[in-house]
Amino acid sequence: MCAFLDAEGACRIYPQRPYVCRSQGAPLRWTDHDEEGNIVELRDICPLNEAGKPIEELPAAACWSIGWAEGALAQLQSRLDGRDGLSFHGDEDDEPDHAPGRVALRDLFEKRTPESSS
């Protein structure tokens, strides 16, 4: 569960929430290549929004289609992270301390003392 959620499940940083939180609220769909090189449709949604129909059963029009702009952002992020490709699929299997380009949300939310922030 997200480190920024309070005891009632509300986001404590909603007005300043990260880009990923702003984009993951809606069901997402995009195309990618499978192991055989075929183009396949993939979908994802924030676990907090999974109630209701399974994402696979939603009509395409009910999903936010990720396109060239998001692909460009992913490419920039992959360069910053030192990744070889654009696919982030499978990152959830990475150990948190070794996942490239990841920062634990709890680390960002910790109360900092003035001397520790300099």
C-alpha angles and dihedrals in degrees: 000000000000117000091220095063117102125221091278092050096254120138112252093200100038098137090050099033117148123262092255090058091049092052100037096060092082125058107265129210131185141152127249138158123268124216091279093051095254118142110247134179116241128191135193139174137182109268089234089064099046096105114114128025117009109262091242090062096052116106113251090247090062091061131075105243112221111219144163096315093055089043090055090050090049090050091052090047091049090054091050091047094046092241124157096214143027099243116107091179111126097024089118087073092059118100107255093238092051103038107119116248095001128132120189108246090222088061090057093047098049115117107254126209117222092251093051094053096057 
